[in-house]
Amino acid sequence: MSGSYARITRDGLWDNNIVFAQILGMCPTMAVTSSATNGLGMGLATTAVLLASNAIISAARDLISPDVRIPVYIVLIATLVTLVDVSLNAWAHDLYKVLGLYIALIVANCAVLGRAEAFAAKVGVGEAAMDGLMMGLGFTLALTTIGGIREVLGAGTLFANAHLLLGPAFAFLETTVIPDYKGYLLMILPPGGFMVLGFLLAARRVIERRRAERAAVAAVPEAVAG
C-alpha cells in the first residue's frame, strides 16, 4: 500500500473519523445506534453511498462545471441513496422498517457531500474510491461501537437480530452478554447515545494526548543527537 493510500486509510478510520474527529453525521449517530445491528446496517448503507459518490464524482470531475457542481453532487448523492433505500427495502425489509427514515437522510449527511467537495473532486478515481470506503468504514466502526455499548448496557445483548441484516448464517453473532438482565432504559433512549459518545470522545482525546507525549519524549534524544 502506497503512502497515500495508507494515509487515506488512517484518516478514515481514526485521524479524521467522521464521528469521533469531525463530529459529523450526528443525526443517525444518535437515532439508530440503539443496537449494534442497527449501527452496522446504517454504517454499511452510508459506506455504499460514500464509495459510489466519491468514485463517480472523481471520474466526472472534468465534465462538471464549477458553477453547478454542488447541485450536481446533491442529485447524484440523492440518486445513490434512493438505490440503497430501495435495495434495503427489497432484501432486508425488517431492518428497513427500523432504519427506513434515516436511510433517506443520508442525503443530508454533511460528511457525504463534504468528502465529494473537499476530496473526490480533486483526486483520481482510485484515491477517491479508497477515501469513500475508508470514511464509510470508519463511520460504520463508530456507529457499531456506540450501538454495541448502548445495547449491552440497555438490554444485556449484542448484535440482536443480526440475521435481519446479514442473513440466517450470521445468527451466531446474536449474543446474550448479561443473562437475566432487566436492562437500563436510559441507554436505549437518545440521552444514552449522547452519554456513550461523550465517553468515547473523551477516551479518544486521552489516547491522542498520550501519543503526543510519547512522540515528544522520543523526539528529545534525536534533537540532542542532532
C-alpha positions in Angstrom: 0.0 0.0 0.0 1.4 3.4 -1.0 1.9 6.1 1.5 -1.0 8.0 0.0 -3.4 5.1 0.4 -2.0 4.4 3.9 -2.7 8.0 4.9 -6.3 7.8 3.5 -6.9 4.6 5.5 -5.6 6.2 8.7 -7.6 9.4 8.1 -10.9 7.5 7.5 -10.6 5.0 10.4 -9.0 7.3 13.1 -7.4 10.7 12.4 -10.3 12.2 10.5 -13.1 9.8 11.6 -16.5 11.2 10.6 -18.0 10.8 14.1 -15.0 10.8 16.5 -12.9 13.5 14.8 -15.2 15.6 12.5 -18.3 15.3 14.8 -20.5 15.0 11.7 -23.5 12.7 11.0 -24.8 13.2 14.5 -28.5 12.6 13.5 -28.0 8.9 12.5 -25.4 8.5 15.2 -27.9 9.4 17.9 -31.0 8.0 16.3 -30.2 4.5 15.1 -27.5 3.3 17.5 -29.8 1.7 20.0 -28.3 -1.6 18.9 -25.1 -2.8 17.2 -27.0 -4.3 14.3 -28.8 -1.0 13.6 -25.4 0.8 13.7 -23.8 -1.7 11.4 -26.7 -1.5 8.9 -26.7 2.3 8.8 -22.9 2.4 8.6 -22.8 -0.1 5.6 -25.5 1.8 3.8 -23.6 5.1 4.2 -20.4 3.4 3.1 -22.0 2.2 -0.1 -23.1 5.8 -0.9 -19.7 7.3 0.0 -17.8 4.8 -2.1 -20.0 5.2 -5.2 -20.4 9.0 -4.9 -16.7 9.6 -4.5 -15.8 7.3 -7.4 -18.4 8.8 -9.8 -17.6 12.4 -8.9 -13.9 11.9 -9.3 -14.4 10.2 -12.7 -16.7 13.0 -13.9 -14.9 16.0 -12.3 -13.6 17.4 -15.6 -17.2 17.3 -17.1 -18.9 19.1 -14.2 -18.9 22.9 -14.4 -17.7 24.5 -11.1 -20.7 26.8 -11.1 -23.2 23.9 -10.8 -21.1 21.3 -9.1 -23.0 21.4 -5.7 -26.5 20.8 -7.3 -24.9 18.0 -9.4 -23.3 16.4 -6.4 -26.6 16.5 -4.4 -28.6 15.0 -7.3 -26.0 12.2 -7.7 -25.9 11.5 -3.9 -29.8 11.5 -3.7 -29.9 9.0 -6.6 -27.5 6.7 -4.9 -29.3 7.0 -1.6 -32.6 6.1 -3.3 -30.9 3.0 -4.8 -29.7 1.9 -1.3 -33.1 2.7 0.2 -34.9 0.5 -2.4 -32.3 -2.3 -2.1 -32.7 -2.4 1.7 -36.5 -2.4 1.3 -36.3 -5.4 -1.1 -33.6 -7.5 0.6 -33.6 -6.6 4.3 -37.1 -5.4 4.8 -37.3 -6.0 8.6 -34.2 -3.9 9.1 -35.5 -1.3 6.6 -38.6 -0.8 8.8 -36.2 0.2 11.6 -33.8 2.4 9.6 -36.1 3.5 6.7 -36.4 7.2 7.6 -32.8 7.6 8.4 -31.6 5.8 5.2 -33.2 8.7 3.2 -31.5 11.2 5.5 -28.1 10.1 4.2 -28.7 12.7 1.5 -28.4 15.3 4.3 -25.3 13.8 5.9 -22.7 16.6 5.7 -19.9 14.1 5.6 -21.0 12.6 2.2 -21.2 16.0 0.4 -18.1 17.2 2.3 -15.9 14.3 1.0 -17.2 14.9 -2.5 -16.4 18.6 -2.4 -13.2 18.5 -0.4 -11.5 15.3 -1.7 -13.2 13.4 -4.5 -13.4 16.4 -6.9 -9.6 16.9 -6.6 -8.0 13.5 -6.9 -8.1 10.4 -9.1 -10.7 7.7 -9.0 -8.6 5.2 -7.1 -7.8 7.6 -4.2 -11.4 9.0 -4.2 -12.9 5.5 -4.0 -10.4 4.5 -1.3 -11.3 7.6 0.7 -15.1 6.9 0.4 -14.5 3.3 1.5 -12.3 4.2 4.5 -14.5 7.1 5.6 -17.5 4.8 5.4 -15.8 2.0 7.3 -14.7 4.5 10.0 -18.3 5.7 10.2 -19.5 2.1 10.4 -17.0 1.3 13.2 -18.1 4.3 15.2 -21.9 3.6 14.9 -21.4 -0.2 15.6 -19.2 0.6 18.7 -21.7 3.1 20.1 -24.6 0.8 19.3 -22.8 -2.2 20.9 -22.2 -0.3 24.1 -25.7 1.0 24.3 -27.2 -2.4 23.6 -25.1 -4.2 26.2 -25.9 -1.6 28.9 -29.5 -1.2 27.8 -30.6 -4.7 27.1 -27.8 -7.1 28.0 -27.5 -8.4 24.4 -25.1 -7.8 21.5 -26.0 -7.9 17.8 -29.6 -8.8 18.5 -31.5 -9.6 15.2 -28.2 -9.7 13.2 -29.9 -12.2 10.9 -32.2 -9.4 9.7 -29.2 -7.6 8.2 -26.7 -10.3 7.4 -28.9 -13.4 6.8 -29.6 -16.5 8.9 -25.9 -17.7 8.6 -24.9 -14.8 10.9 -27.3 -15.6 13.7 -24.4 -16.8 15.7 -23.4 -13.1 16.3 -26.6 -12.7 18.4 -25.3 -12.9 21.9 -26.7 -12.6 25.4 -23.9 -10.8 27.2 -25.7 -10.4 30.6 -28.3 -13.2 31.3 -31.5 -12.3 33.1 -30.6 -8.6 32.8 -33.5 -6.3 33.3 -32.0 -3.5 31.2 -31.2 0.1 31.7 -33.8 2.0 29.6 -31.8 5.3 29.6 -29.1 3.8 27.4 -31.6 2.8 24.7 -33.1 6.3 24.6 -31.4 9.2 22.9 -29.7 10.5 26.1 -27.8 7.2 26.3 -26.4 7.9 22.8 -25.0 11.3 23.9 -23.5 9.8 27.1 -21.8 6.9 25.3 -20.5 9.3 22.5 -19.2 11.7 25.2 -17.2 9.0 27.0 -15.8 7.7 23.7 -14.7 11.2 22.6 -13.0 11.6 26.0 -11.2 8.3 25.6 -10.0 9.2 22.1 -8.7 12.5 23.5 -6.8 10.7 26.2 -5.2 8.3 23.7 -4.2 11.2 21.4 -2.7 13.1 24.3 -0.6 10.1 25.3 0.5 9.6 21.8 1.6 13.2 21.6 3.5 12.9 24.9 5.3 9.7 23.7 6.2 11.4 20.4 7.6 14.4 22.3 9.7 12.2 24.6 11.1 10.3 21.6 12.0 13.5 19.8 14.2 14.8 22.6 17.1 12.3 22.1 17.0 12.9 18.4 17.2 16.7 18.9 20.2 16.2 21.4 22.0 13.9 19.0 21.4 16.4 16.1 
